[in-house]
Amino acid sequence: MPIPCPELYQMSNGETKNVAVSFDRELRSGVTLSGTPTITVSPTGPTLSNKVVSTADLTILGKLVLTGRAVQFRIAGAAATAGRYIVTITVSDSDGGVNVINCTFDITD
């Protein structure tokens, strides 16, 4: 069952955002994310690109997240109508696990 993102994202139609989502809550100490994340959006509308596991330390929601423990992507709302969208991020880890997080994006006109 997917874990919800701790943040509700808001953006305007036509806006593009670079997003970083921490998986620290899901990973044991020393475990990192691996491979290319699969990221989907429902319903269809926003465009997703640049889907990667982090290659540097990042600060996310005021906390330091070490390299390989976050997923980064770009979301563009140009093709989306106003409404709520769920972005599902699925990514493997170095421990052989599969981690899933759902992020909510509200897009306004």
URKARA-V326734 format. One record per pair of residues at least 6 apart in sequence whose C-alpha atoms are under 8 Angstrom apart, sorted by the first residue. I is the first residue (numbers start at 0). J is the second residue. D is the distance in whole Angstrom. If there is no record, write none. Layout:
I & J & D
I & J & D
This chain:
0 & 99 & 7
1 & 87 & 8
1 & 98 & 8
1 & 99 & 5
1 & 100 & 5
1 & 101 & 6
2 & 99 & 6
2 & 100 & 5
2 & 101 & 6
3 & 100 & 6
3 & 101 & 5
3 & 102 & 6
4 & 20 & 8
4 & 100 & 6
4 & 101 & 6
4 & 102 & 5
4 & 103 & 7
6 & 102 & 7
6 & 103 & 8
7 & 102 & 7
7 & 103 & 5
7 & 104 & 6
7 & 105 & 8
8 & 102 & 8
8 & 103 & 6
8 & 104 & 5
8 & 105 & 6
9 & 104 & 6
9 & 105 & 5
9 & 106 & 6
9 & 107 & 8
10 & 16 & 8
10 & 76 & 8
10 & 104 & 7
10 & 105 & 6
10 & 106 & 5
10 & 107 & 6
11 & 76 & 7
11 & 106 & 5
11 & 107 & 5
11 & 108 & 6
12 & 76 & 5
12 & 77 & 6
12 & 78 & 8
12 & 79 & 7
12 & 80 & 7
12 & 81 & 7
12 & 106 & 6
12 & 107 & 6
12 & 108 & 5
13 & 75 & 7
13 & 76 & 5
13 & 77 & 4
13 & 78 & 7
14 & 75 & 6
14 & 76 & 6
14 & 77 & 7
15 & 73 & 7
15 & 74 & 6
15 & 75 & 4
15 & 76 & 6
15 & 77 & 8
16 & 73 & 6
16 & 74 & 5
16 & 75 & 7
17 & 71 & 7
17 & 72 & 6
17 & 73 & 4
17 & 74 & 7
18 & 71 & 6
18 & 72 & 5
18 & 73 & 6
18 & 74 & 7
19 & 59 & 7
19 & 69 & 6
19 & 70 & 6
19 & 71 & 4
19 & 72 & 7
20 & 59 & 7
20 & 69 & 5
20 & 70 & 5
20 & 71 & 6
21 & 59 & 7
21 & 64 & 7
21 & 68 & 6
21 & 69 & 4
21 & 70 & 7
22 & 68 & 6
22 & 69 & 5
22 & 70 & 8
23 & 64 & 7
23 & 68 & 6
23 & 69 & 8
25 & 98 & 7
26 & 68 & 8
30 & 68 & 8
30 & 92 & 7
30 & 93 & 6
30 & 94 & 6
31 & 66 & 8
31 & 67 & 5
31 & 68 & 5
31 & 92 & 6
31 & 93 & 5
31 & 94 & 8
32 & 52 & 7
32 & 67 & 5
32 & 68 & 6
32 & 69 & 7
32 & 90 & 7
32 & 91 & 6
32 & 92 & 4
32 & 93 & 6
33 & 52 & 7
33 & 67 & 7
33 & 90 & 7
33 & 91 & 5
33 & 92 & 5
33 & 93 & 6
34 & 52 & 7
34 & 90 & 7
34 & 91 & 7
34 & 92 & 8
35 & 50 & 7
35 & 51 & 6
35 & 52 & 7
35 & 90 & 7
36 & 50 & 6
36 & 51 & 6
36 & 52 & 7
36 & 70 & 7
36 & 88 & 7
36 & 89 & 6
36 & 90 & 5
36 & 91 & 7
37 & 50 & 8
37 & 88 & 6
37 & 89 & 5
37 & 90 & 6
38 & 47 & 8
38 & 50 & 7
38 & 86 & 7
38 & 87 & 6
38 & 88 & 5
38 & 89 & 6
39 & 47 & 8
39 & 86 & 6
39 & 87 & 5
39 & 88 & 7
40 & 47 & 8
40 & 84 & 7
40 & 85 & 6
40 & 86 & 4
40 & 87 & 6
41 & 84 & 6
41 & 85 & 5
41 & 86 & 7
42 & 84 & 6
42 & 85 & 7
43 & 79 & 8
44 & 76 & 7
44 & 78 & 5
44 & 79 & 4
44 & 80 & 7
45 & 74 & 6
45 & 75 & 5
45 & 76 & 5
45 & 77 & 7
45 & 78 & 6
45 & 79 & 5
46 & 74 & 6
46 & 75 & 5
46 & 76 & 7
46 & 77 & 8
46 & 78 & 7
47 & 72 & 7
47 & 73 & 6
47 & 74 & 5
47 & 75 & 7
48 & 72 & 6
48 & 73 & 5
48 & 74 & 7
49 & 71 & 7
49 & 72 & 5
49 & 73 & 6
50 & 70 & 7
50 & 71 & 6
50 & 72 & 4
50 & 73 & 7
51 & 70 & 6
51 & 71 & 5
51 & 72 & 7
52 & 67 & 6
52 & 68 & 7
52 & 69 & 6
52 & 70 & 4
52 & 71 & 6
53 & 66 & 6
53 & 67 & 5
53 & 68 & 7
53 & 69 & 5
53 & 70 & 6
53 & 71 & 6
54 & 66 & 5
54 & 67 & 6
55 & 65 & 7
55 & 66 & 5
55 & 67 & 7
56 & 63 & 7
56 & 64 & 6
56 & 65 & 4
56 & 66 & 5
57 & 63 & 6
57 & 64 & 5
57 & 65 & 7
57 & 66 & 7
58 & 64 & 6
76 & 106 & 7
79 & 106 & 8
80 & 106 & 7
80 & 107 & 8
80 & 108 & 7
81 & 105 & 8
81 & 106 & 5
81 & 107 & 5
81 & 108 & 6
82 & 105 & 6
82 & 106 & 5
82 & 107 & 7
83 & 103 & 7
83 & 104 & 6
83 & 105 & 4
83 & 106 & 6
84 & 103 & 6
84 & 104 & 5
84 & 105 & 6
84 & 106 & 8
85 & 101 & 6
85 & 102 & 6
85 & 103 & 5
85 & 104 & 6
86 & 101 & 6
86 & 102 & 5
86 & 103 & 6
86 & 104 & 7
87 & 99 & 7
87 & 100 & 6
87 & 101 & 4
87 & 102 & 6
88 & 98 & 8
88 & 99 & 6
88 & 100 & 5
88 & 101 & 6
88 & 102 & 8
89 & 97 & 7
89 & 98 & 6
89 & 99 & 4
89 & 100 & 7
90 & 97 & 6
90 & 98 & 5
90 & 99 & 7
91 & 97 & 4
91 & 98 & 6
92 & 98 & 7
